Amino acid sequence: MTVEASGRHEHGTLPPFRQHPLRGRLLAEMHARPFAPLAAPHRVIHLAFITDEEAAGRARARLAQWCEARGVPLPADGARHHRAQCSGVALRFESHGEFTTYTWEFPGNGGGGSGPDAHEPAPDRLARVMDGLQDLQEDDDGSGSALLMVAVDLSLHGGPADLKSVFGETNLAIADVEGDAARVTTDFRADAHGFVRILVEDRGLSPGQGGALVQRLLEIETYRTMALLGLPEAQALAPTIRRIETTLPGLIEEMRHSKGFTDNRRLLDTLTGLAAELESDAAGSLYRFGATRAYGDLVRLRLEAIAEKPVSGYDSWSSFLDRRLQPAIRTCLSTEERQANLSRKLSRAAQLLRARVDVELESQNSNLLKTMNARARTQLRLQQTVEGLSVAAITYYISGLLHRGLTGAREAGYAVDPTIVTAAAIPVILIAIALLVRRIRRTHDDGAA
């Protein structure tokens, strides 16, 4: 069917809508990390490095140089995922939020036989392919190299393996997965070369299933290691939280018996200091504990995806991790909850003290205002007294000047009695001076208002 609207569009094509600028990116994200088909025998070396944004940018730049030197396609600008094939060996590069991974896929046993022997070739020899991609020493600008967090040596093989020769005498986690199409084995320990060994026995996996299973197993090991990063943080915060927890009840008891502005202000300062210390620690650990919770959820989802079945006599991967990983995650979550509860209690206590301090301040202000009012009334009375004395004094001086003038006039021959005239003028002068002083005071009062 053809759609017409100021033009014609062929069957199955979208009209020229204005598309959201992120639409293409979001669609591509669903296919950014496809499972690469893998069939036994295969050796996979997986390395994860802790990187910040700057270190991740340097890692992408070195990857581009590595690809260019070998004549393989370069990663796109800003690419967070890239897969390169060179001499039959595949490299899968992934840049995550706080770590970067390199996954090497070697056909056979990485250059050795087809069996799962851990020493043919040694994984430290396989890891040398990282030369040029990650530096072991500091860079020229003084910045340190990315820090290795995860190292996995995974063997996908087609027959039973001698587990004792690979893992030695240790507790193993073994499970049948993918509907009994494979058996996965690990001890979650680093071997003599620093790698966590994982054996995958292929019992009928398709290449697609093999690639998906390998990637999920690598993600389980990566995410469970990253999830554990929160445990040292929680352990470091525990003494501070415990100290605040034991200090708070004593402060609240002091609040019950404290009296006066000084005591309440001192308690308020102490509570505010504890709250600031707690909030500083909580803000610093917020990301780490949130990441631990997210990584723990990802581990659980990947374990569900591989559909484990326990093997008699051994722990499954889920039960093994439940006993060792979940306590660490719960410790982080418990620490986060304790911080939140303490923050609420400190906030409530500080609010109560602040209200009490405000009441004390209002009482002090009220007393101060009363004192100021009393002083103002006293000052007003004093001012009125001074004004009365001033009127009397001015009247006296003016009367004296008038008397002297009249005396001079009588001596000059005028028929004036200075005493009588002065006595008659005194009330007039007094009233005039009083009215003048009153007018001046009103003028000053109006100006102040």
C-alpha positions in Angstrom: 0.0 0.0 0.0 1.3 3.5 -0.8 0.8 6.3 1.6 0.4 9.9 0.2 1.0 13.0 2.2 2.7 15.7 0.3 4.7 12.9 -1.4 4.7 9.2 -1.8 6.4 6.6 0.3 7.1 3.0 -0.7 5.6 0.1 1.0 7.2 -0.6 4.5 9.1 2.6 4.8 8.6 5.3 7.5 7.6 8.8 6.5 10.3 11.4 7.2 9.3 11.9 10.9 11.6 13.9 13.1 13.4 11.2 15.0 14.7 11.4 18.5 18.5 11.9 18.5 19.1 8.9 20.7 16.8 6.5 18.8 19.6 5.0 16.7 21.9 4.7 19.7 19.3 2.9 21.8 18.5 0.5 19.0 22.2 -0.3 18.6 22.6 -0.8 22.3 20.4 -3.9 22.2 23.0 -5.5 19.8 26.2 -4.0 21.1 27.4 -7.2 22.8 26.4 -10.2 20.7 27.4 -13.7 21.8 30.3 -14.9 19.6 29.8 -18.6 18.7 32.3 -20.8 20.4 32.9 -24.5 20.0 35.2 -26.9 21.9 38.1 -26.8 22.2 38.7 -23.1 23.0 40.7 -21.3 25.6 39.5 -17.9 26.8 41.5 -15.4 28.8 39.4 -12.6 30.4 41.0 -9.6 32.1 39.1 -6.7 33.7 40.8 -3.4 34.8 39.5 -0.7 37.0 39.4 2.5 34.9 38.0 5.9 35.3 36.8 8.0 32.3 40.3 9.2 31.5 41.9 5.8 31.8 39.1 4.3 29.6 39.8 6.9 27.0 43.5 5.9 27.0 42.5 2.3 26.7 40.4 3.0 23.6 43.3 5.0 22.1 45.7 2.1 22.7 43.2 -0.4 21.3 43.0 1.7 18.1 46.9 1.8 17.8 47.0 -2.0 18.4 44.4 -2.6 15.7 46.1 -0.3 13.3 49.5 -1.9 13.8 48.0 -5.3 12.9 45.9 -4.1 10.0 42.5 -5.0 11.5 39.4 -2.7 11.6 39.7 0.1 14.1 37.1 0.8 16.7 34.7 3.7 16.0 35.3 7.0 17.8 34.1 6.7 21.4 33.1 3.0 20.9 32.5 1.1 24.2 32.6 -2.3 22.5 34.8 -3.7 19.8 35.8 -7.1 18.4 39.0 -7.7 16.5 40.2 -10.9 14.8 43.9 -11.4 14.2 45.8 -14.6 13.2 42.8 -16.8 14.3 42.7 -15.2 17.8 39.7 -12.9 18.6 39.8 -10.0 21.0 36.6 -8.6 22.5 37.0 -5.1 24.2 34.3 -3.7 26.4 34.3 -0.4 28.3 31.9 -0.4 31.3 31.1 2.3 33.8 34.1 1.7 36.1 36.0 -1.1 34.5 37.3 -2.2 31.1 37.5 -5.8 30.0 39.7 -7.6 27.4 38.5 -11.1 26.4 40.9 -13.2 24.3 39.5 -16.3 22.5 42.1 -18.8 21.5 41.1 -21.8 19.3 42.2 -25.2 20.8 44.1 -24.7 24.1 45.7 -21.4 23.2 48.5 -22.9 21.3 48.9 -26.2 23.2 46.9 -29.4 23.2 43.2 -29.7 23.1 42.8 -30.8 26.7 42.2 -28.6 29.7 45.7 -28.9 31.1 46.4 -25.7 33.1 50.1 -25.6 32.2 50.1 -26.1 28.4 50.6 -23.3 27.7 50.7 -21.3 31.0 48.1 -18.5 31.2 50.9 -16.0 32.0 52.2 -16.6 28.5 48.7 -16.2 27.0 48.3 -12.9 28.9 51.4 -11.4 27.2 49.1 -10.6 24.3 48.1 -7.6 26.4 51.5 -6.0 25.6 50.7 -2.6 24.2 47.2 -2.5 25.5 47.9 -2.0 29.2 51.0 -0.7 30.7 52.5 -2.3 33.8 54.3 0.8 35.0 53.3 4.5 35.3 52.7 6.5 32.2 55.0 9.3 31.2 52.7 11.9 32.7 53.0 10.2 36.1 49.6 8.7 36.1 49.3 5.1 37.2 48.3 2.2 34.9 44.8 0.7 35.1 44.5 -1.7 38.1 43.8 -5.4 37.3 40.7 -6.6 39.2 39.6 -9.8 37.4 41.7 -12.5 35.6 39.9 -15.6 34.3 41.4 -18.6 32.4 38.4 -20.5 30.9 38.8 -23.8 29.0 35.9 -25.0 26.8 36.7 -28.7 26.2 34.9 -31.7 24.8 35.7 -34.4 27.4 36.0 -35.0 31.1 38.9 -33.3 32.9 41.2 -34.3 35.7 39.9 -31.8 38.2 42.6 -32.6 40.8 45.4 -31.8 38.4 43.7 -28.5 37.5 42.5 -27.3 40.9 44.3 -29.4 43.4 42.8 -30.1 46.8 40.1 -27.5 47.1 36.4 -27.0 47.4 34.8 -26.9 44.0 31.6 -25.5 42.6 30.2 -27.8 39.9 26.9 -27.6 38.1 25.2 -29.0 35.0 23.8 -26.1 32.9 22.0 -25.5 29.6 19.8 -28.5 30.1 22.7 -30.8 30.8 24.4 -29.7 27.6 27.5 -28.6 29.6 29.1 -29.0 33.0 30.9 -26.0 34.6 33.5 -26.2 37.3 35.5 -23.7 39.3 36.9 -23.0 42.7 36.7 -19.2 42.6 40.4 -19.1 43.6 43.4 -17.5 41.9 45.9 -20.2 40.8 49.7 -19.9 40.8 49.5 -17.6 37.8 46.9 -15.3 39.3 44.0 -16.6 37.2 40.6 -18.0 38.4 40.2 -21.2 36.5 36.9 -22.2 34.9 36.3 -25.5 33.1 33.4 -25.9 30.7 32.8 -29.5 29.6 30.9 -29.5 26.3 28.2 -32.2 26.3 26.3 -31.1 23.2 26.4 -27.3 23.1 25.8 -25.6 19.9 28.3 -22.9 19.0 25.7 -20.2 19.9 25.0 -21.8 23.2 28.8 -22.2 23.9 29.4 -18.5 23.2 26.5 -17.4 25.3 27.4 -19.7 28.2 31.1 -18.6 28.2 30.1 -14.9 28.2 27.7 -15.4 31.1 30.3 -17.3 33.2 32.8 -14.6 32.6 30.2 -12.0 33.6 29.4 -13.9 36.8 33.1 -13.9 37.8 33.5 -10.2 36.9 30.4 -9.0 38.6 30.8 -11.0 41.8 34.4 -9.6 42.1 33.1 -6.0 41.5 30.3 -6.6 44.0 32.8 -7.4 46.7 34.5 -4.0 46.3 31.8 -2.6 48.7 32.9 -5.0 51.6 36.2 -3.2 52.5 34.3 0.1 52.3 31.6 -1.2 54.7 34.3 -2.6 57.0 36.2 0.7 57.1 33.0 2.6 58.0 31.9 0.2 60.7 34.0 1.7 63.6 32.7 5.2 62.9 29.1 4.1 62.7 29.5 2.1 65.9 31.0 5.0 67.7 28.2 7.3 66.6 25.6 4.6 67.6 27.1 4.4 71.1 27.5 8.2 71.5 24.0 9.1 70.4 22.1 7.5 73.4 24.3 9.4 75.9 23.7 12.7 74.1 19.9 12.1 74.1 20.0 11.4 77.8 21.9 14.6 78.3 19.2 16.4 76.4 16.6 15.2 78.9 18.4 17.0 81.8 20.1 19.9 80.0 19.0 23.4 81.0 20.0 26.8 79.7 21.1 28.1 76.4 24.8 27.2 76.9 24.2 23.5 77.5 21.7 23.1 74.7 24.0 24.9 72.3 26.9 22.7 73.2 24.8 19.5 72.7 23.5 20.9 69.4 27.1 21.6 68.2 28.1 18.0 69.1 25.1 16.5 67.3 25.7 18.6 64.2 29.3 17.5 64.1 28.3 13.8 64.3 25.7 14.4 61.6 28.2 16.1 59.3 30.7 13.2 59.8 28.0 10.6 59.1 26.7 12.4 56.0 30.2 12.8 54.7 30.9 9.0 55.0 27.4 8.2 53.5 28.0 10.5 50.5 31.4 8.9 49.9 30.0 5.3 50.0 26.8 6.0 48.2 28.1 5.0 44.8 30.0 2.0 46.0 27.1 0.5 47.9 24.7 1.2 45.0 27.2 -0.5 42.6 27.5 -3.5 45.0 23.7 -3.9 45.0 23.5 -3.7 41.2 26.4 -6.1 40.6 24.8 -8.6 43.0 21.6 -8.4 41.0 23.5 -9.0 37.8 25.2 -12.1 39.3 21.8 -13.5 40.3 20.4 -12.9 36.9 23.3 -14.6 35.1 23.0 -17.6 37.4 19.3 -17.8 36.6 20.2 -17.6 32.9 22.5 -20.6 32.8 19.8 -22.8 34.5 22.0 -24.7 36.9 21.4 -28.2 38.2 23.4 -29.3 41.2 25.9 -32.2 40.9 25.8 -34.7 43.8 28.6 -34.2 46.2 29.5 -30.6 45.1 28.2 -27.1 45.7 26.4 -25.5 42.8 27.6 -22.1 41.7 24.5 -20.5 43.2 24.9 -22.2 46.6 28.6 -21.5 46.7 28.1 -17.8 46.0 25.1 -17.5 48.3 27.3 -18.6 51.2 30.2 -16.3 50.4 29.0 -13.4 48.2 25.6 -12.7 49.7 26.9 -12.1 53.3 29.2 -9.4 51.8 26.4 -7.8 49.9 24.2 -7.9 53.0 27.0 -6.3 55.0 27.1 -3.4 52.6 23.3 -3.1 52.6 23.2 -3.3 56.4 25.9 -0.6 56.6 23.9 1.6 54.3 20.7 1.1 56.3 22.5 1.9 59.6 23.8 5.1 58.1 20.3 6.0 57.0 18.8 5.2 60.4 21.5 7.1 62.2 21.0 10.0 59.9 17.3 10.2 60.7 17.9 9.9 64.5 20.6 12.5 64.5 18.3 14.8 62.4 15.4 14.3 64.9 17.6 14.9 67.9 19.1 18.0 66.3 15.6 19.3 65.4 14.5 18.9 69.1 17.6 20.6 70.4 17.3 23.4 67.8 13.7 24.0 68.9 14.8 24.2 72.5 17.6 26.6 71.6 15.2 28.7 69.6 12.9 28.9 72.6 15.8 29.9 74.8 16.8 32.6 72.3 13.2 33.9 72.1 13.1 34.0 75.9 16.4 35.9 76.0 15.2 38.2 73.2 12.0 38.9 75.2 13.9 39.7 78.3 16.2 41.9 76.3 13.3 43.8 74.7 11.8 44.3 78.2 15.1 45.7 79.4 15.3 47.9 76.4 11.7 49.2 76.9 12.5 50.0 80.6 15.6 51.8 79.5 13.7 53.7 76.9 11.1 54.8 79.4 13.8 55.9 81.8 15.5 57.8 79.0 12.2 59.4 78.1 11.6 60.6 81.6 15.1 61.9 81.8 14.6 63.7 78.5 11.4 65.2 79.7 13.1 66.4 83.0 15.9 67.9 81.0 13.4 69.6 78.7 11.6 71.1 81.7 14.8 72.3 83.2 15.9 73.7 79.8 12.6 75.6 79.5 13.1 77.0 83.1 16.7 77.9 82.4 16.0 79.6 79.1 13.0 81.5 80.6 15.4 82.7 83.4 18.0 83.9 81.0 15.5 85.7 78.7 13.8 87.3 81.7 17.2 88.5 83.0 18.0 90.0 79.6 14.6 91.6 79.4 15.0 93.1 83.0 18.5 94.5 82.1 17.1 96.0 78.9 14.2 97.6 80.7 16.5 98.9 83.5 18.6 100.6 80.8 15.5 102.1 79.3 14.4 103.6 82.6 17.9 105.1 83.2 17.6 106.6 79.7 14.5 108.5 80.8 11.7 106.2 79.8 8.9 105.7 82.3 9.2 101.9 82.6 9.2 99.8 85.7 11.6 96.9 84.9 10.4 94.7 87.8 6.7 94.9 86.9 7.2 94.4 83.2 9.6 91.5 83.7 7.2 89.8 86.1 4.4 90.2 83.6 6.5 88.9 80.7 7.7 85.7 82.5 4.6 83.6 81.9 4.5 84.7 78.3 8.2 83.8 77.8 7.7 80.5 79.7 4.7 79.4 77.5 6.5 80.5 74.3 9.7 78.5 75.2 7.6 75.5 76.2 5.7 75.5 72.9 9.0 76.0 70.9 10.6 73.0 72.7 7.5 70.9 72.1 7.5 71.8 68.4 11.2 70.9 68.1 10.6 67.5 69.8 7.7 66.7 67.5 9.8 67.6 64.5 12.5 65.2 65.6 10.0 62.5 66.3 8.4 62.8 62.9 11.9 62.7 61.3 12.7 59.5 63.2 9.4 57.9 62.2 
